[in-house]
């Protein structure tokens, strides 16, 4: 989750949001906070993309697809990558489920290997899968990821994972809200994590401390502004949504380089920060 990012998949808002008219018709159905501004979303994404281009050698873009909706902007969730290829997931948010097959076609077209695919009743979002290290996988069990998905992911990754740790997620604001495991933990170095401990199970917090992690605690206000959603471009080289000065300062004091982008339209309104906007394919 923190090693040098060298290949990533993203989706431009022009191909996810389509137009202002499309946003007007769809934002309530997708449970956005309010209607995003299409032009501002373009500008914000270009600012974010400029940071990505400076640090990431290879960026692939998902195409516009009629079968998917606004949330396809958040390229992280329909798949999760292992060192042996992608796992095709199926979102616990019904409106997002068509994204999996669109993603699968894209990976085939790009000759990117696929390790496995969820089947049957299994549902999972990429935001509920966190690599604690190369051989340890955390899986959040919540409204977006169910027990059958966990069973299938464990089977798919059995040769890659020494320890799979299930993290029971809280109800928090309910089934309609997006709460992922990655909503309250971002790993930005082998021993540094940004967390919102109020939503974290005690065992997980103790586990991180036992394994030598320094924890940067996000405030209530900055959690709501996606301050806990931090993308590592390399160890302690981070991207955050602007408007989180306390989290930014804590990262700097921990020796991190912090890049910011304006993310009101593309991140805050859809509850998807920089980790959600990016699907890491290869980390060195």
C-alpha positions in Angstrom: 0.0 0.0 0.0 3.0 2.3 0.4 5.8 1.2 -1.9 6.8 3.2 -5.0 3.7 3.4 -7.3 4.7 2.7 -10.9 1.5 1.7 -12.6 -2.0 2.9 -11.9 -5.5 2.8 -13.4 -7.8 5.9 -13.1 -10.9 7.2 -14.8 -11.4 10.8 -15.9 -14.6 12.6 -14.7 -15.4 13.3 -18.4 -15.9 9.6 -18.8 -17.6 9.0 -15.5 -19.7 12.1 -15.0 -20.4 12.5 -18.8 -22.0 15.9 -18.6 -23.7 18.3 -16.2 -27.1 17.1 -17.3 -26.1 13.5 -16.6 -24.9 14.6 -13.1 -28.2 16.4 -12.5 -30.1 13.3 -13.2 -28.0 10.8 -11.3 -26.3 12.4 -8.2 -29.2 11.7 -5.8 -29.5 8.1 -6.9 -25.8 7.6 -6.2 -26.2 9.3 -2.8 -23.8 12.2 -3.4 -23.8 15.0 -0.9 -24.9 17.4 -3.6 -24.7 17.7 -7.3 -21.1 18.0 -8.5 -20.1 20.8 -10.8 -18.9 19.2 -14.1 -16.4 21.9 -15.1 -14.9 22.2 -11.6 -14.6 18.4 -11.4 -12.5 18.5 -14.6 -10.2 21.2 -13.1 -9.8 19.3 -9.8 -9.0 16.0 -11.6 -6.4 17.7 -13.8 -4.7 19.1 -10.7 -4.8 15.6 -9.1 -3.5 14.1 -12.4 -0.6 16.5 -12.5 0.6 15.2 -9.2 0.2 11.6 -10.3 2.1 12.2 -13.6 5.0 13.6 -11.6 5.4 10.4 -9.6 3.9 7.5 -11.5 5.5 6.2 -14.7 2.4 4.5 -16.3 -1.2 5.6 -16.0 -4.0 3.8 -17.7 -7.5 5.3 -18.1 -10.8 3.4 -18.0 -13.0 4.3 -20.9 -16.5 5.7 -20.8 -19.0 2.9 -20.6 -22.8 3.1 -20.8 -23.4 0.3 -18.3 -21.7 2.1 -15.4 -22.5 5.2 -13.4 -21.0 8.1 -11.6 -19.1 6.0 -9.0 -17.0 4.5 -11.8 -14.8 7.5 -11.2 -13.5 5.7 -8.1 -11.4 3.2 -10.0 -10.1 1.5 -6.9 -13.2 -0.5 -5.9 -14.1 -3.0 -8.7 -10.8 -4.9 -8.5 -7.9 -5.6 -6.1 -4.5 -6.3 -7.3 -2.1 -8.9 -6.0 1.5 -9.4 -7.3 0.1 -12.1 -9.5 -2.8 -10.1 -11.1 -6.2 -8.7 -10.4 -9.1 -10.1 -8.4 -12.4 -9.0 -10.1 -14.8 -8.0 -7.3 -18.5 -7.3 -7.2 -19.6 -4.2 -5.2 -21.9 -4.4 -2.2 -23.5 -1.2 -3.7 -25.9 -2.6 -6.3 -25.5 0.4 -8.6 -21.8 -0.3 -8.9 -22.0 -4.0 -9.7 -21.8 -3.5 -13.5 -18.4 -1.9 -13.1 -16.8 -5.3 -12.5 -17.5 -6.7 -16.0 -16.5 -3.4 -17.6 -13.2 -3.5 -15.7 -12.7 -7.1 -16.7 -13.0 -6.3 -20.4 -10.6 -3.4 -19.9 -8.0 -5.6 -18.2 -8.3 -8.2 -21.0 -7.8 -5.5 -23.6 -4.7 -4.2 -21.8 -3.3 -7.7 -21.3 -3.2 -7.2 -17.5 -3.4 -10.6 -15.8 -6.5 -11.6 -13.8 -5.9 -13.9 -10.8 -9.5 -14.7 -10.0 -13.1 -13.4 -9.8 -15.9 -13.4 -7.2 -18.9 -15.5 -8.1 -22.4 -16.2 -6.8 -23.5 -14.3 -3.8 -20.1 -12.8 -3.0 -19.8 -9.0 -2.8 -16.8 -7.0 -2.0 -15.3 -3.5 -2.6 -11.6 -2.9 -3.1 -11.8 -0.3 -0.3 -12.3 -3.2 2.2 -9.0 -4.9 1.3 -5.8 -3.6 2.8 -2.4 -5.1 2.4 -0.8 -4.7 5.8 2.4 -6.0 4.3 3.3 -8.2 1.3 1.9 -11.4 2.9 -0.7 -10.0 5.3 -4.2 -9.1 4.1 -6.8 -7.2 6.1 -10.4 -7.6 4.9 -13.2 -5.4 6.3 -16.5 -7.2 6.9 -19.3 -4.7 6.5 -22.2 -3.7 4.2 -20.0 -3.7 1.1 -18.1 -6.9 1.7 -19.8 -10.1 2.9 -18.7 -13.5 4.3 -18.9 -15.4 1.0 -16.6 -12.8 -0.6 -14.1 -13.2 2.2 -14.1 -17.0 1.8 -13.5 -16.7 -2.0 -10.8 -14.0 -1.6 -9.0 -16.3 0.9 -9.2 -19.1 -1.5 -7.9 -17.0 -4.5 -5.0 -15.6 -2.4 -4.1 -18.8 -0.5 -0.7 -19.0 -2.2 0.1 -15.3 -1.7 -1.2 -14.6 1.8 0.3 -16.0 5.1 -2.3 -14.2 7.3 -5.7 -13.0 6.5 -7.2 -10.8 9.2 -11.0 -10.2 9.2 -12.0 -6.7 10.5 -15.6 -6.3 11.6 -16.8 -2.9 10.5 -19.3 -0.8 12.5 -22.8 0.2 11.4 -21.8 3.8 11.8 -24.1 5.9 9.6 -25.9 2.9 8.0 -26.1 0.8 4.9 -26.5 3.7 2.5 -23.3 5.4 3.5 -19.9 4.3 2.2 -17.8 2.9 5.0 -14.8 0.9 4.0 -11.9 -0.4 5.9 -9.9 2.1 4.0 -12.2 4.9 5.3 -10.4 4.8 8.6 -6.9 3.6 7.8 -4.3 4.5 5.2 -0.9 2.9 5.3 1.8 5.4 4.1 5.0 3.6 5.1 5.9 0.2 6.6 5.5 1.7 10.1 3.3 4.7 9.6 -0.5 4.8 9.2 -3.1 7.6 9.2 -6.1 6.4 11.2 -9.5 7.5 12.6 -9.4 5.4 15.8 -13.1 6.1 16.8 -14.2 3.7 14.1 -11.3 1.2 14.5 -11.8 -2.1 16.4 -9.6 -2.2 19.5 -7.8 -5.4 18.3 -6.8 -3.7 15.0 -5.4 -0.7 16.8 -3.5 -2.9 19.2 -2.2 -5.0 16.3 -0.8 -2.0 14.5 0.9 -0.7 17.6 2.3 -4.2 18.3 3.7 -4.3 14.8 5.5 -1.1 15.3 3.2 1.4 13.5 3.2 5.0 14.4 -0.4 6.2 14.2 -1.4 9.7 12.9 -4.8 10.4 14.4 -7.3 12.3 12.3 -9.7 14.7 14.0 -13.5 14.4 13.7 -13.7 17.4 11.4 -11.0 16.2 9.1 -12.3 12.7 9.0 -15.5 14.1 7.5 -13.4 15.9 4.9 -11.7 12.6 3.9 -8.5 13.5 5.9 -8.0 9.8 6.7 -8.0 8.9 2.9 -4.3 9.3 2.1 -2.6 7.9 -1.0 1.0 6.8 -0.7 2.9 7.4 -4.0 6.0 6.0 -2.3 7.0 5.6 1.4 6.0 8.8 3.1 5.2 10.6 -0.2 1.5 11.3 0.1 -1.5 12.8 -1.6 -4.4 14.2 0.4 -7.5 16.3 -0.3 -7.0 19.9 0.6 -8.7 21.3 3.7 -7.1 18.9 6.2 -4.3 21.1 7.7 -3.9 19.1 11.0 -3.5 15.8 9.2 -1.1 17.4 6.7 1.0 18.9 9.5 1.1 15.6 11.4 2.4 13.8 8.2 5.0 16.5 7.7 6.2 16.1 11.3 6.5 12.4 10.7 8.9 13.1 7.8 6.4 12.8 4.9 6.2 14.9 1.7 2.5 15.9 1.3 0.8 16.9 -2.0 -2.7 18.4 -2.0 -5.4 18.8 -4.6 -8.8 20.5 -4.4 -11.2 17.6 -4.2 -14.6 19.0 -3.4 -16.4 17.9 -6.6 -14.5 14.6 -7.3 -13.8 13.5 -3.7 -15.8 15.0 -0.9 -19.2 15.0 -2.7 -18.9 11.4 -3.6 -17.0 10.3 -0.5 -14.0 9.1 -2.5 -10.5 10.4 -1.7 -7.2 9.9 -3.6 -7.0 6.2 -2.7 -10.5 5.7 -4.2 -9.6 7.6 -7.4 -6.6 5.3 -8.1 -6.2 1.6 -8.6 -2.6 0.6 -7.9 -1.5 -2.1 -10.4 2.2 -2.3 -9.7 4.2 -1.0 -6.7 7.9 -1.5 -6.8 
